[in-house]
Amino acid sequence: MKNIRIISDGTACGTQVLDADGTKIEAPIKRIEWCIDATGRIGEAKITFAHPIVELQGEIKDG
């Protein structure tokens, strides 16, 4: 798992997402959702990237 930092003034233009080294992530971000779990008191963030470039590996079995 990698750490990120989300800094926001409450507006879309004033929001930045930084990697663990403090470098701004320049990928086109479509949405950021975050919440704090009232039971476990754990913060959680979900970032949706527009048009992500991915590399996938998998295995296909016959049958």
N, C-alpha and C positions, 0 to 999 in steps of 0.2 A: 504494500500500500504506500502511496506517495501522499505527502501533505500538500495542501494548497492554502492560500489565503484569499478571502473575498473581502474587498474594501468597497464600501458604498456610502454615498451621501443620500441614498433613498431614490435616486433617479437612474434610469438606464445609462445615460451618458456619464454619470458620475460613479459608475461601478467598474471595478477592475478585478481581474482574477490573476493571481500571482502563483508561480510554482514555489517549491520549497526553498529555492535559492533567491526568491524575491524578483524573479524575472516575469514581466507581464506576459500572459498567455494571449497571443495575438489571433488565435483561431476565432472564426465567427461564432459567437455564442448567441443562441436563440432565446434561452430562458435559464433563469436561476431560481430554484426553489429551496427554501431552507426552513427548518423547524427545530424545536427543542422538545424532546420526549419528556412529558411531565412525570412519567413513572420512573424511568431510568436516568433522567436528567442528562441525556446524551444529545448533542447537536448533530444534525444531519443535513447535508446539502446535496442537491441534485442539479447538475449542470447539463443542459441540452445544447449540443453543438449542431450548427447548421452545416450540412454537406460534409460530414466527417470523412476523412481518408482513413481507411482501416486495412490492416493486414491480418488475415485469418488463416489458421491452420486447422485441419480437421481430419477425420478418418471416416471413410465410407466402407461399410460392410455389405457384402452381397446378401440378398435375401430380404 
